[in-house]
Amino acid sequence: MAQPDFVIKAFSTDQFELPLPVGHRFPMLKYRMLKESLQQLSAISLESPPAATDEQLLLCHDSVYVEQLCTGSLDEKAMKRIGFPWSTAMVERSRRSVGATIAACEAAYCSEPRVAFNLAGGTHHAHRNFGSGYCCFNDAAVACCWMQTHWGLGQVTIIDLDVHQGDGTAAILAGRNETLTCSMHGASNFPFRKTRSDIDIALADGTGDEAYLEALHGLLQTLDQAVAHDLIIYLAGADPLESDRLGRLSLSHNGLRARDEAVFTFAKTRGIPIAVAMAGGYADPIELAVQAHRQTFECAIDRFCMGPAV
């Protein structure tokens, strides 16, 4: 492979491991496997992210919720809704995951090649005053608000292509000027009570490559006509894969690659910085999810690091 013109910053949280009981369905191993795979790519610079501060978290989260989660005083029902056992390591990883998306936004906005990654993140089920679905704090919402309040950005657009609807992101950012929340997800999948995003595209169980990509191109056409975008936060979930245990859609790896290429081309050709969070991926075997996540990086390298867009 030719030497890249640019190197993409990617922020990894795998060293802040979340201790889980044996048999827990959350795929912690995926993050370390992905990092090890990316170490082979010269166009990726792997870095450790800072932890999100209270100031940053409180842009989007209730102060009582933040205090109770961080001190371990949330009640059992609230922790069960999150789906993780409480530990100081869980809190640290959650802060680092938000910090990684903030760092990716700052890197994409401030420097070439105008794209950066969080190897985790996409915690879009976290609401202002509660967590849900393996999500403690909402990294995309916090990063959006931080980039607007601290860096003075105008329009921030969230393109959420995780197979599950971004209900927490939609709820937190509802009515906020100069934000646009877009979610393309399985209609009958979690969360079973959806929250209205600015743009929602609900897909039937079993949707395959052709119908999925047609819907995506329609979304991108709508975004092209809607507003000028100062920053895109892209949740590039691997869970639309046919092999995903929690997905219900039927995309192939080629379909996911075409999805990523479409989003990256949209950003690159319009000069829009884009920060990417990996979001969900629960394939069986998990190696298939890691393969899908890795090819998202490969698509970004092809589009942003190998000379001018074609």
PyMOL commands that set and color helices and strands:
alter all, ss='L'
color gray80, all
select helices_A, chain A and resi 29-38+54-57+63-71+76-82+88-110+139-149+167-173+209-226+253-270+287-304
alter helices_A, ss='H'
color red, helices_A
select strands_A, chain A and resi 8-11+44-47+115-118+156-160+179-186+199-203+231-235+274-277
alter strands_A, ss='S'
color yellow, strands_A
deselect
rebuild
show_as cartoon
